Amino acid sequence: MNSKLKAILVAAGLSSAAITGAQLTDKWEGNSLSVYVDAVGVLTACRGHTSKDLKLDQIFTEQQCMEIFAKDIAKEDKQLLSLTA
């Protein structure tokens, strides 16, 4: 995982489990700056981000993808913590 992305995740106050998950996701998911249709027909961008708001012609910067990824991981972290609290 690049150090800038890790710094964003740490600054967001994520748990170590979320940061570890983010490292695995970052390694295996890849990063597409443009929206594409994944193997099951879902519009996807960046590091596996899906949303009903995505459009096929959208393009993101690396910084935008890092911010989207941090928000996605924070959402998952919150859900994970609610199950373990």
LUMVEXLUM-140997 format. One line per field, with one value per atom (N, C-alpha, C): x negated, y, z; residue number from 0; residue in three letters. Coordinates in Angstrom, 3 decimals, always signed. Atoms other than C-alpha are relative to their C-alpha. Example, Ala and Ser with C-alpha at 12.3 -4.5 7.8 and 13.67 -1.06 7.14 Angstrom:
c1 (-0.890,-12.300,-0.900,+0.820,-13.670,+0.770)
c2 (-1.190,-4.500,+1.200,-1.190,-1.060,+1.090)
c3 (+0.000,+7.800,+0.000,-0.060,+7.140,+0.730)
vovex (0,0,0,1,1,1)
lodo (ALA,ALA,ALA,SER,SER,SER)
END
This chain:
c1 (-0.863,+0.000,-0.900,+0.863,-1.400,+0.145,+0.047,-2.361,+1.023,-0.985,-0.034,+1.386,-1.289,+3.011,+0.036,+0.039,+1.932,+0.145,-0.113,+1.562,+1.440,-1.405,+5.112,+0.838,-0.767,+6.477,-0.290,+0.366,+4.564,+0.620,-0.580,+5.720,+1.505,-1.443,+9.300,+0.332,-0.212,+8.823,+0.557,-0.530,+9.576,-0.681,+0.575,+9.018,-1.112,+1.086,+5.989,+0.557,-0.621,+8.329,+0.382,-0.387,+9.623,-1.222,+1.213,+6.130,-0.610,+0.486,+5.048,+0.861,-0.907,+8.137,-0.241,+0.280,+7.349,-1.269,+1.244,+3.834,+0.249,-0.306,+5.195,+0.823,-0.838,+7.848,-0.836,+0.839,+5.314,-0.895,+0.903,+2.994,+0.741,-0.680,+5.620,+1.043,-1.079,+8.330,-0.540,+0.519,+6.123,+0.648,-0.539,+7.012,+0.277,-0.387,+8.949,+0.510,-0.406,+9.213,+1.250,-1.231,+12.096,+1.013,-1.080,+15.455,+0.048,-0.114,+15.801,+1.121,-1.000,+18.331,-0.753,+0.729,+17.074,+0.582,-0.364,+17.482,+1.463,-1.419,+21.028,+0.919,-0.815,+22.203,+0.216,-0.143,+21.753,-1.011,+0.925,+20.286,-0.923,+1.025,+17.040,-1.093,+1.111,+14.210,-1.004,+1.063,+11.002,-0.360,+0.389,+10.277,+1.238,-1.182,+13.550,+1.217,-1.133,+15.871,+1.188,-1.234,+19.463,+0.996,-0.998,+22.281,+1.003,-1.016,+25.552,-0.275,+0.315,+24.095,-1.108,+1.069,+21.255,+0.566,-0.336,+21.426,-1.204,+1.081,+19.394,-1.057,+0.975,+17.725,-0.792,+0.693,+16.444,-1.466,+1.431,+12.729,-0.352,+0.414,+11.135,-1.503,+1.436,+7.745,-0.428,+0.526,+5.508,+0.434,-0.394,+6.281,+1.480,-1.421,+10.031,+0.219,-0.132,+9.664,-0.455,+0.445,+7.688,+1.058,-1.032,+10.391,+1.251,-1.155,+13.192,-0.291,+0.389,+11.314,+0.018,+0.003,+10.801,+1.428,-1.408,+14.542,+0.636,-0.550,+15.458,-0.501,+0.574,+13.085,+0.547,-0.550,+14.347,+1.414,-1.362,+17.917,-0.038,+0.122,+16.896,-0.550,+0.571,+14.837,+1.084,-1.089,+17.861,+0.927,-0.865,+19.964,-0.681,+0.750,+17.241,-0.038,+0.077,+16.841,+1.348,-1.318,+20.595,+0.306,-0.195,+20.497,-0.865,+0.939,+17.610,+0.043,-0.053,+18.525,+0.942)
c2 (-1.170,+0.000,+1.220,-1.166,+3.385,+0.794,-0.673,+5.541,+1.129,-1.083,+8.402,-0.554,+0.619,+6.109,-0.474,+0.455,+4.565,+1.181,-1.193,+8.060,+0.506,-0.420,+8.945,-0.917,+0.961,+5.770,+0.169,-0.206,+6.346,+1.292,-1.286,+9.983,-0.105,+0.190,+8.782,-0.729,+0.661,+6.922,-1.401,+1.344,+3.505,-1.011,+1.066,+0.344,-0.699,+0.726,-1.803,-1.070,+0.995,-4.439,+0.633,-0.682,-1.917,+0.337,-0.344,-0.806,-1.256,+1.273,-4.442,-0.423,+0.321,-5.081,+0.883,-0.942,-1.980,-0.389,+0.427,-3.263,-1.182,+1.163,-6.560,+0.409,-0.470,-4.828,+0.750,-0.797,-2.393,-0.901,+0.903,-5.256,-0.797,+0.924,-7.483,+0.645,-0.616,-5.133,+0.814,-0.892,-2.812,+1.362,-1.350,+0.789,+0.458,-0.468,+1.863,+1.433,-1.402,+5.609,+0.284,-0.173,+5.109,-1.066,+0.919,+3.449,-1.126,+1.160,-0.045,-0.903,+0.988,-2.872,-1.245,+1.159,-5.683,-1.311,+1.318,-9.419,-0.367,+0.310,-9.473,+1.147,-1.055,-6.339,+1.239,-1.152,-3.762,+1.076,-1.108,-0.319,+0.152,+0.010,-0.101,+0.987,-0.927,+2.407,-0.091,-0.108,+2.985,-1.372,+1.264,+0.171,-0.799,+0.808,-1.730,+0.770,-0.827,+1.180,-0.194,+0.088,+0.649,+1.010,-0.986,+3.181,+0.169,-0.261,+3.864,+1.322,-1.294,+7.309,-0.053,+0.112,+6.004,-0.014,-0.023,+6.615,-0.515,+0.602,+4.801,+0.988,-0.957,+7.977,+0.737,-0.700,+9.063,-0.396,+0.222,+9.434,+0.664,-0.503,+9.932,+0.212,-0.164,+11.194,-1.022,+0.890,+9.065,+0.503,-0.577,+11.451,-0.277,+0.282,+11.073,-1.471,+1.427,+7.289,-0.323,+0.228,+7.369,+0.459,-0.521,+9.495,-0.883,+0.909,+7.238,-1.293,+1.243,+4.167,+0.172,-0.259,+5.720,+0.062,-0.065,+6.478,-1.386,+1.355,+2.958,-0.853,+0.778,+1.403,+0.478,-0.533,+3.720,-0.521,+0.527,+2.591,-1.460,+1.414,-1.061,-0.160,+0.047,-0.402,+0.249,-0.319,+1.132,-1.210,+1.182,-1.910,-1.136,+1.047,-4.293,+0.262,-0.336,-2.471,-0.165,+0.162,-2.528,-1.471,+1.431,-6.327,-0.545,+0.496,-6.695,+0.770,-0.826,-4.066,-0.590)
c3 (+0.000,+0.000,+0.000,+0.015,-0.822,+1.290,-1.295,+2.150,+0.111,-0.040,+1.198,+0.348,-0.294,+1.244,+1.446,-1.386,+4.544,+0.951,-0.842,+6.034,+0.060,+0.031,+4.924,+0.884,-0.804,+6.542,+1.488,-1.399,+9.781,+0.513,-0.398,+9.880,+0.201,-0.154,+9.523,+1.292,-1.275,+12.810,-0.119,+0.208,+11.404,+0.910,-0.808,+13.407,-0.773,+0.672,+12.695,-0.930,+0.891,+11.224,-1.325,+1.238,+8.697,-0.845,+0.749,+7.753,-0.616,+0.555,+7.323,-1.182,+1.106,+5.184,-1.195,+1.082,+3.169,-0.741,+0.637,+2.526,-0.925,+0.838,+1.208,-1.216,+1.105,-0.895,-1.023,+0.891,-2.322,-0.848,+0.722,-3.296,-1.080,+0.905,-4.965,-0.887,+0.783,-6.212,-1.171,+1.026,-8.236,+0.120,-0.044,-8.990,-1.425,+1.329,-12.056,+0.115,-0.065,-12.548,-0.827,+0.776,-14.962,+0.409,-0.345,-14.359,-1.031,+0.878,-15.782,+0.510,-0.398,-15.701,+0.455,-0.518,-13.477,-0.538,+0.535,-14.084,+0.189,-0.226,-12.697,-0.435,+0.589,-14.495,+0.846,-0.891,-11.707,-0.382,+0.259,-12.450,+1.204,-1.039,-10.491,-0.384,+0.246,-10.111,+1.140,-1.007,-8.202,+0.542,-0.639,-5.716,+0.389,-0.246,-6.064,+0.468,-0.429,-5.317,-0.942,+0.772,-6.445,+0.552,-0.405,-6.366,-1.126,+1.020,-8.135,-0.718,+0.599,-8.893,-1.049,+0.986,-11.079,-1.419,+1.429,-14.842,-0.780,+0.777,-17.491,-0.486,+0.539,-18.739,+1.087,-1.082,-15.307,+0.086,-0.218,-14.652,+1.327,-1.303,-11.242,+0.023,-0.225,-10.108,+1.050,-1.040,-7.901,+1.376,-1.288,-5.018,+0.291,-0.191,-5.538,+0.351,-0.285,-5.585,+1.423,-1.369,-2.333,+0.999,-0.902,-0.694,-0.017,+0.104,-1.987,+0.746,-0.665,-0.761,+1.518,-1.445,+2.681,+0.538,-0.436,+2.922,-0.015,+0.078,+1.789,+1.167,-1.092,+4.326,+1.344,-1.256,+7.099,+0.236,-0.113,+6.389,+0.445,-0.359,+6.572,+1.410,-1.341,+9.705,+1.045,-0.926,+11.433,+0.165,-0.053,+10.538,+0.747,-0.683,+11.732,+1.497,-1.414,+15.035,+0.704,-0.606,+15.631,+0.290,-0.228,+15.407,+1.131,-0.993,+17.815,+1.321,-1.234,+20.423,+1.018)
vovex (0,0,0,1,1,1,2,2,2,3,3,3,4,4,4,5,5,5,6,6,6,7,7,7,8,8,8,9,9,9,10,10,10,11,11,11,12,12,12,13,13,13,14,14,14,15,15,15,16,16,16,17,17,17,18,18,18,19,19,19,20,20,20,21,21,21,22,22,22,23,23,23,24,24,24,25,25,25,26,26,26,27,27,27,28,28,28,29,29,29,30,30,30,31,31,31,32,32,32,33,33,33,34,34,34,35,35,35,36,36,36,37,37,37,38,38,38,39,39,39,40,40,40,41,41,41,42,42,42,43,43,43,44,44,44,45,45,45,46,46,46,47,47,47,48,48,48,49,49,49,50,50,50,51,51,51,52,52,52,53,53,53,54,54,54,55,55,55,56,56,56,57,57,57,58,58,58,59,59,59,60,60,60,61,61,61,62,62,62,63,63,63,64,64,64,65,65,65,66,66,66,67,67,67,68,68,68,69,69,69,70,70,70,71,71,71,72,72,72,73,73,73,74,74,74,75,75,75,76,76,76,77,77,77,78,78,78,79,79,79,80,80,80,81,81,81,82,82,82,83,83,83,84,84,84)
lodo (MET,MET,MET,ASN,ASN,ASN,SER,SER,SER,LYS,LYS,LYS,LEU,LEU,LEU,LYS,LYS,LYS,ALA,ALA,ALA,ILE,ILE,ILE,LEU,LEU,LEU,VAL,VAL,VAL,ALA,ALA,ALA,ALA,ALA,ALA,GLY,GLY,GLY,LEU,LEU,LEU,SER,SER,SER,SER,SER,SER,ALA,ALA,ALA,ALA,ALA,ALA,ILE,ILE,ILE,THR,THR,THR,GLY,GLY,GLY,ALA,ALA,ALA,GLN,GLN,GLN,LEU,LEU,LEU,THR,THR,THR,ASP,ASP,ASP,LYS,LYS,LYS,TRP,TRP,TRP,GLU,GLU,GLU,GLY,GLY,GLY,ASN,ASN,ASN,SER,SER,SER,LEU,LEU,LEU,SER,SER,SER,VAL,VAL,VAL,TYR,TYR,TYR,VAL,VAL,VAL,ASP,ASP,ASP,ALA,ALA,ALA,VAL,VAL,VAL,GLY,GLY,GLY,VAL,VAL,VAL,LEU,LEU,LEU,THR,THR,THR,ALA,ALA,ALA,CYS,CYS,CYS,ARG,ARG,ARG,GLY,GLY,GLY,HIS,HIS,HIS,THR,THR,THR,SER,SER,SER,LYS,LYS,LYS,ASP,ASP,ASP,LEU,LEU,LEU,LYS,LYS,LYS,LEU,LEU,LEU,ASP,ASP,ASP,GLN,GLN,GLN,ILE,ILE,ILE,PHE,PHE,PHE,THR,THR,THR,GLU,GLU,GLU,GLN,GLN,GLN,GLN,GLN,GLN,CYS,CYS,CYS,MET,MET,MET,GLU,GLU,GLU,ILE,ILE,ILE,PHE,PHE,PHE,ALA,ALA,ALA,LYS,LYS,LYS,ASP,ASP,ASP,ILE,ILE,ILE,ALA,ALA,ALA,LYS,LYS,LYS,GLU,GLU,GLU,ASP,ASP,ASP,LYS,LYS,LYS,GLN,GLN,GLN,LEU,LEU,LEU,LEU,LEU,LEU,SER,SER,SER,LEU,LEU,LEU,THR,THR,THR,ALA,ALA,ALA)
END
